[in-house]
Amino acid sequence: MQRISFRLFIFLFMAAAAVIVAGVLLYWQQVSGILERDVKSHVAAASEEAASDFNRLIQNDQQVLESIAITVEDTYPWADTVNLTEFLRRQTQHNYFKLLGVITEGGDVFLSSERSFSPVFITDVLARTLEEGNYLSVRQADPADGKDVLVQAVLLKKQGRPVGALFALQEPGRYRPLLALSAMGNKGYSLVIERNGEPVLGYRSPRFSNAFEELSGVEFDGEMTPAALRQAVREGKHFMVGFRGPNGHRFLHFIPLQVNDWYMVSALPTTYVEQQARQLTYLSLILFLSIFVIFCALIFYTLHMRAYSNRQLFATAFVDQLTGADNFNRMCEQFPEKLAGLNGKAALVIFDINKFKVINDLHGYERGNQVLQRVARVLRENISPEECFCRSTADNFILLLKYTDRKSFRSRIHALATQLRRDCTVEDSCLMIDVAFGVYEVTEDIPFYIMLDRAHLALENAKKMSFDKCQFYDEADRKRIVAEKQIENTMEAALDHGDFSVFLQPKCDFATGQMRGAEALVRWNQAEQGLVKPDDFIPIFEKNGFILRLDMFILEEVARLLAAWKVKGLNRVPVAVNFSRLHLNDTRYIPQMLRVVDKYDVPHEMIEVELTESVIFNNLERAQNVINRLHRLGFSVAMDDFGSGYSSLNVLKSLQFDSIKLDKEFLSGFENNPHAHQVIEGAVAMIKSLGIQVVAEGVETSEQADFLRHTGCDLAQGYFFSRPLPAAQFETLLSKTTSAQ
């Protein structure tokens, strides 16, 4: 019995399949003819609408130009050329013109912005306008940038007498959207031609010089010939014709325009008809399959119920349970389809609520959840059907939005942020939410997760901003991250292979000019890329902690050099070593330092520890403990970068430094600033009154050196005295100093 039932099922299935195939074939034949007629009418309607819009836009521009001309005529004879030029400039900004200009009957020209027009162009525009009253040219080249422009002009009169012409340059891009035939699925386009067939304006730049010559070798439907086509256009007829060319079958709709005897030609390939037919066929197939499924429902009842349950579970997996919005899985699934629906003109946006944890801590998780639900509601109100959004995690939301240009998109994001702040506040609280947006403009075909990473990068930049918290992804950010990653990937090997080296910059006595010490500076010389600037890798090492190893490497190199100088009989000078802020919180810092210095039997007073001003200011108590311990061990301690922006008298009062280094930016521009003179002199006097040695960094000129010497600075460091030197060259300098003594 079971075998018979199965055979019956197979028979019914095959019969139903045969009926479906036959129905589809028959339907295809019927639908193709109907669609062709329907699409022709749609092409006619769309092209006629485009022609009407084109005429209307030309007339609007003409009316705007005529209204501007009235004001220009009132100011005749234009003795005040400055006001006339300013008026033209304002009108250019307020309207869609690229440039406005006035040509007097004597050939003088006043422009809204600087241009250099040929006399032939000026004479031609004036002559045609005087002859015709209103003038609209074919495309010409803008002398400023060489781009195509349309020239439109109106006559200027005073008391009925022509006194000149007002002309405007108009970018063709203003009219091109009217020629796209977007109603036809962007498969068609329109072209404006002259009656002799020469192209004037198209949605895309025409690749031919004459439309009739381009169509001379094609096969037209019916009795139409190339000669008859030319004749119909010359007679100003309104008609549609089909033809078969190298790229397949197309429809052409010819419509006479109201300006310059121009024609609008709209074209649509029949592949569009076939696509529409296939879509309807697929819909029909779904309809037949639905009937077939109903027919077999009794047989597959159990399987159907199981599949239904699975679909319910599947849907649950795609919905955020808190907000009812799509979740991240759903976004991943529908992203390619949504992006294709937007024709690639889209932007991926990520935003979250700054310090959302504060809301949960102050008002509880229930109130925080209410805020998230309101955010989802606001997004639903602002998202169109072709767009999508999801709640990713916690207070993080992802949106795929339509995109045209950055200015309008930024305005939309700012409006959304305003509504979020207004509608998503916590009830019974004055706490308003603050959101930051990261935007990636979809410009290339890359995986979704890469787009997401780029939007996240923009979001990180937005969170750093005080005001404009809508930031767009910048390729420079990606390059910076790649460069940082490359540095991180090579830093370990570079340290092991000896790519880092120590340079020494002398510190010289202002009074005698003799060298009294040096500062150790790190240099990284990569085999392939050459010298890497410290500003490019030090901040990265600060973030990832590698600076701890690098600082100890520099210290060991300095200790090794000091030991070698002793063996060579050279006069040793104290060497300053910079240490990162990370060392202050590392309990191993001083023990490690002692092991390195004592390993080479270097007296502690030969090592000067330099701590930056910002490090000390941000961790005053810890810095005090470290400095006191270093002093007990015999090391001298210097404050680096004094005057870079964090200076505090409280730091000088609380901490005992052996020397203070004036930051080079502190000295910047002091030559022409009497107040800077007084501030520097006062700062030096105050520091020296505390018994602290003063070192001036970045001394590059004799004028700086003389000034700092008179203020009482003890030591100088800078290019005026010596550049940072490799260890070998510094030893040579030490040898000369030793010999001189």
BAGU-399586 format. One record per residue (C-alpha): x, y, z; residue in one letter. Coordinates in steps of 0.001 Angstrom, whole numbers. Example, Ala and Ser with C-alpha at 12.3 -4.5 7.8 and 13.67 -1.06 7.14 Angstrom:
! BAGU-399586
((12300, -4500, 7800), A),
((13670, -1060, 7140), S),
***
This chain:
! BAGU-399586
((0, 0, 0), M),
((2820, 2365, 818), Q),
((4539, 1626, -2504), R),
((1320, 2354, -4448), I),
((858, 5658, -2592), S),
((4424, 6662, -3364), F),
((3991, 5879, -7081), R),
((785, 7866, -7119), L),
((2603, 10766, -5536), F),
((5356, 10602, -8153), I),
((2794, 10529, -10934), F),
((894, 13495, -9531), L),
((4107, 15385, -9003), F),
((5281, 14862, -12576), M),
((1823, 15748, -13930), A),
((1786, 18927, -11923), A),
((5306, 19729, -13126), A),
((4223, 19233, -16732), A),
((1244, 21527, -16231), V),
((3498, 24152, -14678), I),
((6018, 23992, -17545), V),
((3295, 24215, -20183), A),
((1651, 27077, -18336), G),
((4908, 28939, -18028), V),
((5685, 28574, -21750), L),
((2222, 29721, -22759), L),
((2307, 32535, -20273), Y),
((5726, 33607, -21537), W),
((4431, 33970, -25070), Q),
((1419, 35987, -23969), Q),
((3283, 38165, -21508), V),
((6136, 39020, -23895), S),
((3763, 40669, -26362), G),
((1807, 42461, -23667), I),
((4965, 43673, -21969), L),
((6428, 44983, -25205), E),
((3346, 47118, -25831), R),
((3247, 48156, -22201), D),
((6901, 49068, -22100), V),
((6570, 51121, -25289), K),
((3862, 53165, -23623), S),
((5998, 53485, -20503), H),
((8995, 54563, -22598), V),
((6826, 57160, -24310), A),
((5469, 58425, -20991), A),
((8891, 58488, -19332), A),
((10622, 60197, -22254), S),
((7803, 62727, -22629), E),
((8045, 63478, -18934), E),
((11825, 63883, -19280), A),
((11334, 66233, -22244), A),
((8733, 68236, -20323), S),
((11027, 68472, -17288), D),
((13922, 69507, -19511), F),
((11852, 72251, -21156), N),
((10604, 73382, -17760), R),
((14110, 73499, -16282), L),
((15457, 75506, -19238), I),
((12520, 77911, -18918), Q),
((13035, 78235, -15150), N),
((16701, 79066, -15673), D),
((15660, 81559, -18341), Q),
((13174, 83190, -15947), Q),
((15764, 83366, -13165), V),
((18227, 84947, -15567), L),
((15606, 87460, -16697), E),
((14782, 88393, -13088), S),
((18473, 88952, -12376), I),
((18689, 91028, -15551), A),
((16051, 93436, -14191), I),
((18245, 94272, -11199), T),
((21340, 94579, -13408), V),
((19491, 96955, -15747), E),
((18479, 99151, -12805), D),
((22165, 99742, -11933), T),
((23100, 100836, -15465), Y),
((25541, 102367, -16485), P),
((27389, 100101, -14038), W),
((29860, 102644, -12808), A),
((30138, 100761, -9495), D),
((31804, 97619, -10870), T),
((32594, 96281, -7370), V),
((28915, 96155, -6358), N),
((27962, 94681, -9725), L),
((30564, 91923, -9398), T),
((29487, 91226, -5796), E),
((25820, 91072, -6894), F),
((26686, 88567, -9633), L),
((28684, 86492, -7158), R),
((25753, 86328, -4703), R),
((23295, 85413, -7424), Q),
((25643, 82645, -8587), T),
((25703, 81195, -5076), Q),
((21941, 81481, -4571), H),
((21078, 79819, -7882), N),
((22388, 76818, -9775), Y),
((24640, 78766, -12108), F),
((28347, 78033, -12349), K),
((29150, 81624, -13338), L),
((27299, 84849, -14186), L),
((28614, 87632, -16384), G),
((27602, 90929, -17962), V),
((28842, 91991, -21422), I),
((28359, 95639, -22235), T),
((27601, 96845, -25743), E),
((31156, 98133, -25825), G),
((32590, 94671, -25069), G),
((33437, 95191, -21375), D),
((32916, 92110, -19202), V),
((31960, 91821, -15495), F),
((32068, 88324, -13969), L),
((30973, 86717, -10685), S),
((34402, 85074, -10428), S),
((37664, 85475, -12252), E),
((37767, 83896, -15717), R),
((39643, 84564, -18917), S),
((37328, 84409, -21943), F),
((38496, 84773, -25517), S),
((37337, 87866, -27425), P),
((35697, 85539, -29948), V),
((33533, 84007, -27229), F),
((32498, 87417, -25821), I),
((31746, 88823, -29250), T),
((29756, 85738, -30272), D),
((27592, 85700, -27128), V),
((26895, 89436, -27381), L),
((26087, 89290, -31101), A),
((23768, 86289, -30796), R),
((21960, 87774, -27791), T),
((21501, 91133, -29515), L),
((20185, 89302, -32570), E),
((17897, 86767, -30850), E),
((17034, 88435, -27515), G),
((17551, 85152, -25643), N),
((20400, 82790, -26413), Y),
((21123, 79190, -25442), L),
((24277, 77639, -26855), S),
((25438, 74121, -27420), V),
((28120, 72846, -25102), R),
((31304, 74862, -24801), Q),
((34482, 74516, -22744), A),
((34847, 76558, -19547), D),
((38211, 78374, -19852), P),
((38799, 77975, -16093), A),
((38782, 74166, -15903), D),
((38098, 72949, -19433), G),
((34841, 71252, -18435), K),
((31753, 71340, -20655), D),
((29246, 74100, -19937), V),
((26006, 75404, -21461), L),
((25845, 79137, -22168), V),
((22528, 80898, -21591), Q),
((22078, 84642, -22127), A),
((19378, 87349, -22058), V),
((19377, 90865, -23462), L),
((19904, 93878, -21169), L),
((17938, 96985, -22069), K),
((17689, 100533, -20769), K),
((14756, 102648, -21915), Q),
((14113, 100197, -24723), G),
((17692, 100359, -26025), R),
((20013, 97278, -25839), P),
((22932, 97997, -23508), V),
((24470, 94559, -23205), G),
((23870, 90914, -22353), A),
((23636, 88931, -19110), L),
((24967, 85409, -19600), F),
((25361, 82348, -17373), A),
((27510, 79239, -17552), L),
((25531, 76172, -16578), Q),
((27032, 72759, -15803), E),
((25546, 69968, -17975), P),
((25329, 67838, -14850), G),
((22292, 69905, -13769), R),
((20277, 68468, -16669), Y),
((21712, 64957, -16855), R),
((19506, 63416, -14115), P),
((16507, 64268, -16317), L),
((18030, 62089, -19046), L),
((18546, 58958, -16924), A),
((15081, 57387, -17424), L),
((15251, 56072, -13855), S),
((11627, 54902, -14190), A),
((12914, 52318, -16660), M),
((15186, 50652, -14110), G),
((18204, 52715, -15209), N),
((18356, 50561, -18348), K),
((17404, 53419, -20669), G),
((18691, 56918, -21242), Y),
((17873, 60091, -23148), S),
((19988, 62271, -25415), L),
((19477, 65847, -26620), V),
((20519, 66387, -30258), I),
((20282, 69075, -32858), E),
((18141, 68440, -35896), R),
((21227, 67672, -37942), N),
((21972, 64807, -35538), G),
((24881, 66356, -33631), E),
((24711, 65522, -29879), P),
((24189, 68372, -27404), V),
((23730, 66716, -24011), L),
((23383, 63174, -22703), G),
((23147, 61253, -19452), Y),
((26520, 59872, -20486), R),
((29012, 61514, -22821), S),
((28098, 60417, -26396), P),
((30728, 58338, -28180), R),
((29652, 59518, -31631), F),
((29648, 62829, -33470), S),
((26292, 62399, -35270), N),
((23271, 60330, -34246), A),
((22069, 59791, -37824), F),
((25479, 58563, -38952), E),
((25543, 56226, -35959), E),
((22156, 54798, -37040), L),
((22981, 54646, -40748), S),
((23822, 50952, -40733), G),
((21086, 49619, -38435), V),
((17953, 47679, -39356), E),
((14744, 49542, -38401), F),
((11419, 47889, -37638), D),
((8695, 48279, -40278), G),
((9268, 50570, -43218), E),
((11451, 53132, -41458), M),
((14819, 53894, -43147), T),
((17741, 56150, -42131), P),
((16710, 58678, -44788), A),
((13094, 58658, -43577), A),
((14345, 59106, -40009), L),
((16320, 62228, -40998), R),
((13320, 63610, -42853), Q),
((10950, 63028, -39898), A),
((13301, 64913, -37583), V),
((13710, 67804, -40031), R),
((9908, 68075, -40168), E),
((9737, 68175, -36352), G),
((7688, 64986, -36014), K),
((7052, 63158, -32728), H),
((7510, 59390, -33215), F),
((8858, 56066, -31876), M),
((10815, 53466, -33833), V),
((12507, 50175, -33085), G),
((15789, 49040, -34585), F),
((18270, 46203, -34372), R),
((21910, 47129, -33983), G),
((25174, 45535, -32801), P),
((24022, 45718, -29154), N),
((20630, 44132, -29739), G),
((17104, 45426, -30253), H),
((16156, 48885, -28948), R),
((13292, 51381, -28946), F),
((13934, 55022, -29906), L),
((11477, 57805, -29044), H),
((12001, 61160, -30797), F),
((10437, 64253, -29148), I),
((10950, 67842, -30400), P),
((11971, 70271, -27641), L),
((10955, 73890, -27241), Q),
((14461, 75332, -27366), V),
((16902, 75765, -30270), N),
((15052, 73234, -32469), D),
((16595, 70516, -30311), W),
((15291, 66971, -30136), Y),
((15218, 64574, -27183), M),
((15908, 60953, -28160), V),
((15090, 58303, -25531), S),
((16450, 54765, -25924), A),
((15619, 51512, -24126), L),
((16995, 48010, -24915), P),
((14480, 45175, -25249), T),
((16503, 43248, -22678), T),
((14564, 45288, -20164), Y),
((11333, 43816, -21547), V),
((12796, 40332, -21297), E),
((13849, 40943, -17707), Q),
((10353, 42100, -16832), Q),
((8915, 39065, -18562), A),
((11192, 36755, -16626), R),
((10190, 38407, -13365), Q),
((6520, 37917, -14148), L),
((7246, 34360, -15194), T),
((8968, 33702, -11912), Y),
((5973, 35145, -10090), L),
((3727, 32895, -12110), S),
((5938, 29942, -11309), L),
((5655, 30767, -7613), I),
((1889, 30911, -8009), L),
((1776, 27479, -9662), F),
((4135, 26067, -7054), L),
((1907, 27447, -4311), S),
((-1050, 25626, -5848), I),
((1055, 22501, -6071), F),
((2092, 22829, -2428), V),
((-1552, 23153, -1387), I),
((-2363, 20087, -3477), F),
((307, 18088, -1656), C),
((-404, 19629, 1767), A),
((-2110, 16533, 3162), L),
((830, 14328, 2227), I),
((3446, 16639, 3689), F),
((1440, 17885, 6666), Y),
((3860, 16629, 9287), T),
((6922, 17819, 7393), L),
((5244, 21144, 6753), H),
((4571, 21675, 10465), M),
((8145, 20823, 11273), R),
((9407, 23208, 8613), A),
((7060, 25878, 9935), Y),
((8507, 25471, 13427), S),
((12006, 25714, 12018), N),
((11102, 28898, 10174), R),
((9734, 30364, 13388), Q),
((12967, 29572, 15164), L),
((14897, 31005, 12221), F),
((12899, 34246, 12394), A),
((13477, 34445, 16145), T),
((17211, 34208, 15522), A),
((16993, 37285, 13277), F),
((15077, 39583, 15644), V),
((16479, 41545, 18567), D),
((14355, 40494, 21531), Q),
((14665, 43803, 23397), L),
((13856, 46321, 20651), T),
((12074, 44179, 18071), G),
((14508, 45429, 15428), A),
((16639, 43237, 13191), D),
((19707, 41840, 14864), N),
((23218, 41585, 13463), F),
((22570, 38176, 11860), N),
((19686, 39633, 9889), R),
((21789, 42593, 8805), M),
((24487, 40235, 7525), C),
((21929, 38207, 5574), E),
((20091, 41076, 3878), Q),
((23040, 43453, 3419), F),
((24007, 42331, -137), P),
((20398, 42574, -1327), E),
((19814, 45973, 262), K),
((23089, 47323, -1088), L),
((22213, 46137, -4593), A),
((18791, 47767, -4261), G),
((20491, 51090, -3571), L),
((22629, 50692, -6720), N),
((25792, 51093, -4680), G),
((24812, 54652, -3656), K),
((24856, 53864, 39), A),
((26675, 54507, 3285), A),
((27213, 52170, 6228), L),
((26727, 53946, 9556), V),
((27579, 52790, 13067), I),
((26594, 54732, 16150), F),
((26347, 54156, 19848), D),
((25402, 56133, 22937), I),
((28371, 57769, 24624), N),
((28769, 56670, 28246), K),
((25631, 54528, 28108), F),
((26878, 52670, 31186), K),
((26226, 55855, 33187), V),
((22510, 55588, 32351), I),
((22408, 51993, 33591), N),
((24342, 52868, 36741), D),
((22269, 55931, 37644), L),
((18792, 54823, 36552), H),
((18933, 51040, 36336), G),
((18904, 48589, 33474), Y),
((15150, 48875, 32977), E),
((15424, 52580, 32166), R),
((18445, 51860, 29954), G),
((16416, 49270, 28030), N),
((13638, 51816, 27536), Q),
((16169, 54202, 25990), V),
((17295, 51502, 23557), L),
((13687, 50749, 22607), Q),
((13081, 54427, 21897), R),
((16215, 54575, 19787), V),
((14902, 51660, 17699), A),
((11548, 53430, 17323), R),
((13220, 56642, 16115), V),
((15274, 54661, 13602), L),
((12137, 52951, 12231), R),
((10603, 56374, 11669), E),
((13633, 57577, 9739), N),
((14504, 54478, 7696), I),
((12939, 54008, 4245), S),
((11921, 50523, 2974), P),
((15007, 50168, 789), E),
((17258, 50915, 3750), E),
((17835, 48800, 6845), C),
((19230, 48923, 10378), F),
((19936, 46563, 13255), C),
((20898, 46609, 16880), R),
((24301, 44968, 16974), S),
((25311, 44741, 20635), T),
((24385, 46687, 23771), A),
((23881, 50322, 22637), D),
((25502, 49788, 19240), N),
((23370, 50210, 16081), F),
((24277, 49663, 12419), I),
((22476, 51369, 9521), L),
((22638, 51034, 5733), L),
((21352, 54310, 4257), L),
((20950, 55935, 862), K),
((23790, 58270, -28), Y),
((24068, 61047, -2589), T),
((26641, 63505, -1315), D),
((28465, 64152, 1932), R),
((26847, 67497, 2702), K),
((23223, 66305, 2529), S),
((24078, 63049, 4263), F),
((25738, 64882, 7139), R),
((22626, 67048, 7475), S),
((20480, 63922, 7679), R),
((22698, 62401, 10370), I),
((22650, 65621, 12404), H),
((18842, 65705, 12186), A),
((18712, 62085, 13340), L),
((21033, 62867, 16256), A),
((18813, 65800, 17267), T),
((15718, 63604, 17273), Q),
((17495, 60905, 19272), L),
((18514, 63423, 21929), R),
((14988, 64822, 22047), R),
((12952, 61598, 22066), D),
((15244, 59146, 23851), C),
((16002, 60870, 27136), T),
((15524, 59016, 30398), V),
((12128, 59702, 31960), E),
((12128, 61956, 35050), D),
((15730, 62900, 34335), S),
((17562, 65771, 32671), C),
((20161, 63324, 31373), L),
((20206, 63605, 27574), M),
((21861, 60953, 25465), I),
((24821, 61821, 23287), D),
((25518, 59812, 20147), V),
((28522, 59556, 17847), A),
((28364, 58347, 14250), F),
((30966, 56621, 12101), G),
((30211, 56626, 8368), V),
((31717, 54583, 5548), Y),
((30734, 55729, 2058), E),
((30378, 52567, -42), V),
((32785, 53222, -2893), T),
((34110, 49758, -3709), E),
((33019, 46142, -3765), D),
((34507, 44789, -536), I),
((33175, 42325, 2062), P),
((30663, 43574, 4619), F),
((32966, 43010, 7562), Y),
((35643, 45244, 6017), I),
((33074, 48012, 5526), M),
((32102, 47494, 9157), L),
((35702, 47840, 10306), D),
((36049, 51089, 8385), R),
((32845, 52484, 9877), A),
((34107, 51475, 13344), H),
((37331, 53350, 12664), L),
((35347, 56463, 11750), A),
((33278, 56004, 14941), L),
((36442, 55974, 17045), E),
((37451, 59288, 15478), N),
((33954, 60704, 16075), A),
((34109, 59886, 19783), K),
((37243, 62021, 20070), K),
((35446, 65070, 18703), M),
((33921, 67702, 20964), S),
((31336, 69029, 18510), F),
((30957, 67288, 15146), D),
((30444, 63696, 16203), K),
((29660, 62485, 12694), C),
((32911, 61412, 11100), Q),
((33454, 59833, 7682), F),
((35974, 57096, 7045), Y),
((39189, 58463, 5639), D),
((41595, 56300, 3641), E),
((44398, 58034, 5522), A),
((43109, 56424, 8735), D),
((43356, 52988, 7175), R),
((46866, 53690, 5938), K),
((47805, 54916, 9405), R),
((46479, 51733, 11011), I),
((48239, 49583, 8413), V),
((51456, 51472, 9065), A),
((51013, 51040, 12828), E),
((50351, 47337, 12333), K),
((53475, 47002, 10209), Q),
((55464, 48716, 12927), I),
((54020, 46393, 15566), E),
((54715, 43348, 13377), N),
((58383, 44262, 12961), T),
((59269, 45859, 16304), M),
((60256, 42619, 18084), E),
((62478, 41452, 15237), A),
((63948, 44938, 14852), A),
((65023, 44978, 18500), L),
((66477, 41466, 18251), D),
((68353, 42257, 15004), H),
((69833, 45510, 16276), G),
((67858, 47882, 14046), D),
((67462, 50288, 16963), F),
((70487, 52414, 17771), S),
((71327, 55149, 20262), V),
((72281, 58665, 19160), F),
((73683, 61182, 21631), L),
((73033, 64927, 21560), Q),
((75495, 67017, 23594), P),
((74442, 69434, 26324), K),
((76767, 72418, 26368), C),
((77577, 74978, 29042), D),
((76196, 78404, 28059), F),
((79058, 80156, 29843), A),
((82011, 78218, 28396), T),
((80521, 76310, 25448), G),
((82021, 73072, 26806), Q),
((80061, 69815, 26711), M),
((78655, 68917, 30160), R),
((76407, 66008, 29302), G),
((74284, 64367, 26625), A),
((70806, 63011, 25982), E),
((70304, 59511, 24581), A),
((67906, 59434, 21615), L),
((66671, 56304, 19855), V),
((66823, 55835, 16083), R),
((65216, 53006, 14088), W),
((66788, 52199, 10727), N),
((64715, 49661, 8771), Q),
((66501, 47685, 6088), A),
((63854, 48348, 3404), E),
((62211, 51646, 4386), Q),
((65161, 53429, 5903), G),
((64996, 55705, 8944), L),
((61686, 55701, 10863), V),
((60884, 58911, 12732), K),
((60541, 58542, 16515), P),
((57213, 60387, 16356), D),
((55940, 57554, 14119), D),
((56755, 54667, 16465), F),
((57122, 56007, 20020), I),
((53351, 56693, 20464), P),
((52584, 53183, 19157), I),
((55050, 51637, 21582), F),
((53458, 53682, 24360), E),
((50062, 52162, 23540), K),
((51155, 48527, 23214), N),
((53688, 48567, 26077), G),
((56742, 47774, 23934), F),
((58234, 51067, 25133), I),
((59136, 49326, 28396), L),
((61559, 47016, 26579), R),
((62849, 49761, 24307), L),
((63611, 52122, 27227), D),
((65579, 49378, 28988), M),
((67420, 48648, 25739), F),
((68421, 52329, 25478), I),
((69503, 52354, 29130), L),
((71665, 49264, 28585), E),
((73229, 50769, 25449), E),
((74055, 53938, 27404), V),
((75525, 51945, 30296), A),
((77605, 49897, 27850), R),
((78912, 53078, 26205), L),
((79786, 54663, 29565), L),
((81721, 51520, 30539), A),
((83544, 51498, 27184), A),
((84507, 55183, 27531), W),
((86099, 54422, 30878), K),
((88175, 51624, 29344), V),
((89264, 53953, 26516), K),
((90297, 56640, 29009), G),
((87763, 59165, 27818), L),
((86243, 61859, 29985), N),
((82761, 60563, 30729), R),
((79787, 62931, 30883), V),
((76358, 62214, 32412), P),
((73862, 60844, 29903), V),
((70127, 61486, 30190), A),
((67735, 58623, 29366), V),
((64013, 59202, 28745), N),
((61545, 56867, 30459), F),
((57902, 56360, 29570), S),
((54967, 57037, 31869), R),
((54343, 53267, 31895), L),
((57413, 52795, 34082), H),
((55837, 54793, 36915), L),
((53193, 52112, 37413), N),
((55634, 49227, 36965), D),
((57040, 47969, 40274), T),
((59882, 46291, 38356), R),
((61141, 49596, 36932), Y),
((63773, 50611, 39499), I),
((65043, 47046, 40166), P),
((65500, 46507, 36417), Q),
((67242, 49831, 36085), M),
((69636, 48976, 38912), L),
((70482, 45588, 37395), R),
((71319, 47147, 34022), V),
((73450, 49993, 35408), V),
((75268, 47839, 37970), D),
((75905, 45148, 35331), K),
((78338, 47566, 33620), Y),
((79635, 49038, 36897), D),
((78491, 52536, 35935), V),
((78289, 55146, 38734), P),
((74656, 56108, 39304), H),
((75409, 59808, 39021), E),
((76346, 59241, 35344), M),
((72719, 58361, 34539), I),
((70117, 61112, 34478), E),
((66459, 59970, 34434), V),
((64223, 62166, 32262), E),
((60474, 62142, 32899), L),
((58130, 64185, 30713), T),
((56086, 66935, 32306), E),
((52753, 65362, 31281), S),
((53691, 62015, 32866), V),
((54461, 63682, 36191), I),
((51399, 65907, 36148), F),
((49023, 62984, 35546), N),
((50437, 60844, 38360), N),
((51883, 63238, 40898), L),
((51873, 60987, 43974), E),
((53414, 58020, 42199), R),
((56011, 60285, 40538), A),
((57003, 61687, 43924), Q),
((57652, 58198, 45313), N),
((59724, 57165, 42281), V),
((61789, 60372, 42250), I),
((62582, 60139, 45957), N),
((63730, 56533, 45557), R),
((65893, 57393, 42524), L),
((67532, 60191, 44504), H),
((68287, 57807, 47373), R),
((69995, 55493, 44871), L),
((72171, 58338, 43531), G),
((70434, 59007, 40187), F),
((69642, 62549, 39088), S),
((66157, 63304, 37792), V),
((65129, 65873, 35170), A),
((61722, 67154, 34122), M),
((61520, 67089, 30315), D),
((59281, 69279, 28089), D),
((58644, 71956, 30734), F),
((56287, 74541, 29259), G),
((54619, 72186, 26753), S),
((51167, 72810, 28176), G),
((50808, 71040, 31552), Y),
((53121, 73181, 33684), S),
((52093, 73470, 37300), S),
((53814, 75322, 40122), L),
((52461, 72591, 42355), N),
((54689, 70082, 40513), V),
((57786, 72167, 41192), L),
((56724, 72678, 44784), K),
((56071, 68987, 45476), S),
((58862, 67271, 43540), L),
((62622, 67605, 43871), Q),
((64229, 67815, 40417), F),
((67882, 68184, 39665), D),
((67241, 69938, 36363), S),
((64387, 71323, 34295), I),
((64413, 71177, 30478), K),
((62577, 74022, 28777), L),
((60564, 72606, 25865), D),
((61507, 73973, 22451), K),
((57879, 74971, 21819), E),
((58113, 77151, 24926), F),
((60750, 79185, 23074), L),
((58914, 79285, 19738), S),
((58376, 82819, 18438), G),
((59836, 84559, 21479), F),
((62035, 86838, 19329), E),
((59119, 89087, 18331), N),
((57129, 88746, 21530), N),
((58164, 90931, 24500), P),
((55734, 89082, 26759), H),
((57439, 85796, 25879), A),
((60761, 87335, 26937), H),
((59363, 88228, 30329), Q),
((57676, 84836, 30823), V),
((60844, 82906, 29953), I),
((63028, 85145, 32118), E),
((60580, 84812, 35015), G),
((60334, 81039, 34642), A),
((64125, 80645, 34563), V),
((64562, 82904, 37590), A),
((61908, 80994, 39544), M),
((63428, 77600, 38702), I),
((66950, 78700, 39560), K),
((65709, 80190, 42833), S),
((64727, 76631, 43766), L),
((68310, 75514, 43180), G),
((67424, 73594, 40037), I),
((69593, 73539, 36933), Q),
((67932, 74894, 33750), V),
((68500, 73217, 30354), V),
((67185, 74841, 27161), A),
((66110, 72450, 24397), E),
((65864, 73227, 20698), G),
((68426, 76047, 20583), V),
((68920, 76608, 16870), E),
((70071, 80224, 16425), T),
((72677, 82513, 17913), S),
((69896, 84941, 18874), E),
((68229, 82240, 20948), Q),
((71515, 81239, 22493), A),
((72408, 84822, 23473), D),
((69001, 85449, 24991), F),
((68992, 82213, 26997), L),
((72541, 82815, 28184), R),
((71548, 86250, 29528), H),
((68454, 84821, 31246), T),
((70692, 82510, 33261), G),
((70118, 79125, 31615), C),
((72849, 76671, 32541), D),
((72986, 74213, 29653), L),
((71939, 74294, 26006), A),
((70864, 71463, 23751), Q),
((70059, 71972, 20091), G),
((71283, 72103, 16495), Y),
((73100, 75401, 17114), F),
((75570, 73468, 19264), F),
((75330, 69949, 17833), S),
((72948, 67583, 16118), R),
((72305, 64136, 17637), P),
((75384, 62051, 16847), L),
((75947, 58318, 16394), P),
((77906, 56754, 19244), A),
((81150, 56612, 17214), A),
((81021, 60319, 16302), Q),
((80160, 61238, 19877), F),
((83226, 59296, 21078), E),
((85351, 61334, 18648), T),
((83925, 64495, 20229), L),
((84723, 63086, 23676), L),
((88301, 62329, 22554), S),
((88803, 65952, 21506), K),
((87408, 67167, 24817), T),
((89703, 64791, 26707), T),
((92752, 65878, 24695), S),
((91939, 69552, 25259), A),
((91939, 69000, 28981), Q),
***
